[in-house]
Amino acid sequence: MTTERRKFEHIRICLEEDVQSKYNYLNDVSFVHFALPEINFDEIDTTVKIFGKKLSFPLFISAMTGGTDEALKINKAIAKACQATGIGMGLGSQRAMIEDPSLTYTYDVRKYAKSILIIGNIGLPQFVKGYTEKEARYAVREINADMLAVHLNSLQEASQPEGDLFFKDGILILKKLKEKLDFPLIAKETGAGISKETAGHLKFLDGIDVAGLGGTSWSAVEYYRSNDHKETVKKLWNWGIPTPLSIAECKSIGIKTIIGSGGVRSGFDIAKCVSLGAKACGIALPFLKMAVEEDVKGIVREIETMKREFKIAMFLNSCLSVDDLKNKPLLFTGELSTLMKQRGMDFQYFNYR
Ligand SMILES: Cc1cc2nc3c(=O)[nH]c(=O)nc-3n(C[C@H](O)[C@H](O)[C@H](O)COP(=O)(O)O)c2cc1C
């Protein structure tokens, strides 16, 4: 099956089927209510600076697509909405345009989003199989992106019948890439999270997008495509590290720029991720339907709603700046609390700060 055909099927499945993990662990995180915020709502500053660019509040629309005319429509709608609201945008895997440069236009959205942070995207297996800094540079420069995310999608590839199961020497390859590139380079999961052990090997990068368990499950997506291995892929549906745990783990070992994503579904979720240690958040699936329908106004409305929710969370936590969220107490319940305990997380630190 061609890359383009596979991408088209992924989008169709994401629109038509239930592809999310069984539980969103961000529901197990809560703030402690303070009845006296002692600040005025209008004085709150929701802006953040990340990778040299300012966001109106800490949000990106995460990597989804590219490579076809349909993908261009999606990318264009997302780019316009991100520009109108002042947030960042990730592009889908650029393998298609590297293999066929005539497809570059399907990723080239800078003309619709002149000033926003745009993140290019290539999978690690492509570098293991031979891509070098040349392809990385090409992917970023050709479309005037600001930086590159290399996606680490071993679970996704293992769930695909035609998956690229090439991850050997990945750390070394990323290290060499980082040495040779003059724009920020981050690693990104695609829905299964990044542990502190993995993150510990990636400290030389400019950041990590955890893309943890709790939102879109790639095993779920592949389950609907799979014929021969359906039952195996189904067992992987909920495999991964919950997003809040993954953020806390990356933070605990000193990763400075963490993007919290995977199941982020509201401005309140964004506030929780920031409080756990994320610099910004990414959201993919909830914007897909509106992007396919080229409903730029709808996307803008949704982003503005999330911004308002994020600001309310800041107000209720008495935060005038986004960084203030980082020292507000958090409580953990349910399965997340059990997993955090087993991973040796410091509850006292979060509960009483
Ligand atoms: C239709 C679709 C296509 C995606 N394609 C890519 C991709 O090409 N590269 C990538 O790094 N992540 C890709 N992702 C993963 C998202 O960027 C994100 O990490 C993941 O969906 C979790 O976020 P969510 O729960 O908000 O959807 C894709 C997600 C969706 C829904």
The ligand as an ORCA input file, in Angstrom:
! r2SCAN-3c Opt
* xyz 0 1
  C      -5.061     11.509     11.615
  C      -3.792     11.590     12.418
  C      -2.558     11.552     11.766
  C      -1.369     11.637     12.487
  N      -0.153     11.656     11.815
  C       0.984     11.883     12.508
  C       2.230     12.055     11.831
  O       2.312     12.009     10.607
  N       3.345     12.284     12.584
  C       3.291     12.347     13.963
  O       4.327     12.586     14.603
  N       2.133     12.174     14.615
  C       0.992     11.953     13.941
  N      -0.201     11.820     14.611
  C      -0.193     11.799     16.090
  C      -0.563     13.140     16.698
  O       0.369     14.130     16.323
  C      -0.649     13.070     18.253
  O       0.634     12.850     18.781
  C      -1.583     11.975     18.737
  O      -2.713     11.873     17.905
  C      -2.063     12.225     20.151
  O      -2.812     13.401     20.269
  P      -4.437     13.407     20.340
  O      -4.834     12.444     21.437
  O      -4.779     14.828     20.662
  O      -4.951     12.984     19.012
  C      -1.410     11.737     13.918
  C      -2.663     11.766     14.560
  C      -3.841     11.707     13.844
  C      -5.157     11.747     14.591
*
